[in-house]
Amino acid sequence: MINMAKQKAHKTGRSQKQYAAYWLVLLIGVVMAAFALQAIALWLPWRWAYGFASNATVWPLVQLSFSITLLLVAAGLFYLMARVSALVFGVLGLITMLPVLFMFVTWSQYGHQHQLSLDVLEQRHMTRSVNAPDETFEYGRAGGQSLMLSAYFNPDMTKRSPAIVYVHGGGWSGGSRTENGDFFRWLSSLGYSVFSIDYRYATSRYASWRDAPADVVCALAWLNETADTQHIDRDNVAIMGDSAGGQLALRAAYGVRSGDVSSSCQGEPLVPKRVIGIVPAIDARELYDDPKLGPTSRVNIVRYLGGTPETAAEAYNESSVITHVKADLPPTLIINAANDTLVSPDSGERLAEALDRAGVEVEQYTLPYAAHSYWINPGGLQNQTARELILRFLR
């Protein structure tokens, strides 16, 4: 009797442990499934679904780890004799893994097509490092506001360096000139001096659509005036920007060449040799009319341009980069993101077609599976691709 009681107690204790282990493993599986299922959105045909897959495209190795964890959960449940649950989580693991693996295959083909050197393991560098600028300057004053820039110099100061003026994004109403410091430091290590600038932001009471491009031109004037001090080659200056900053970079570069954008400060601006737009907000009217655009983005457009397309038609027309396409513009590189839910890649393709018809040298790329925010993962395949394309274009 005593032995039977001991055996029963031992069996009951083991069952309780198995029961607890089952629920723990099941809980882990449910949590992992909630994240892993985002990858399914990669295969959905609707643009609005891309937003659900943004983490999968920006951090694919993390997404892949979710699927692998689901397979481990399935193995654990099978060991605990919960075979139906094991089957469910095993199928989920495989289903969510396939889109990510297919994305890797697509990127491999894209890299081969464009002769790019992509490193899958480089994706382990998933966060941007803090890279403080070498110096900070006031490049001008306008509207009672100090206009600042951050400089990342080519370490070799024995000769004049090619320069890049960078205009950050942020919906024309925010952002930071140092947020891409790791990218600027990478460029400086390759022999470029980078000047990342601030500009006047739009507010609910201030439409900056005329002044912000003029501030960018002011930075070009400051660079022309200080080129000798900064050891800059005046004949080898490019301008680059992302998102809203991409629109400002393109508008300023084309405006300086054609003379329809004046500087907000004194001095003669440099004429950029090349211009690069990264997921640029090319046409505000198209953005405003896009039914998939979020309300916050539409508010930013209205602030920047001072109204809707009906109440501020001139501003929408003048701010559109395509409106100002003509012959003799600087060579242009446009990089769009296929899964962009903020800026349609179609606008970049239309700008490239317009530039090509005008006889302007232009390159346009749409990065597969890339979200608007792909830039935040320095080691991502999309970022690796963009960096190679930019470097190839600059050289």
URLIN-V219984 format. One line per field, one symbol per residue. psi: psi as a letter, one per 20 degrees, with the letter a starting at -180 (. if undefined). Layout:
# URLIN-V219984
psi: ???
This chain:
# URLIN-V219984
psi: ggghggggggggghhhgggghghghgggggghhhghihhhihjqiphhihhhjhhhhhmhhgghhgghhhhhgggghghjjmhghggghggggggihghghhgggghggggghjlqnqohhiiiniqpqonqqhqpqoirppkjpppqqppoqphnjirpqqqppporakkjjbapijikhhgghgghijjqppopqrrpqqaijoojhhhghhhghghhgghghjhghjlpohjmpqpqqqchhgghggggghhggijjorqjrqroqqophqppoolqngohggghioiipqhghhghghggijarhhilggggghiphhhjprrkqqpppporphkpjgopihhhhhgggggghijppqpppopqjprhjhiinhiqhggggggggggggh.
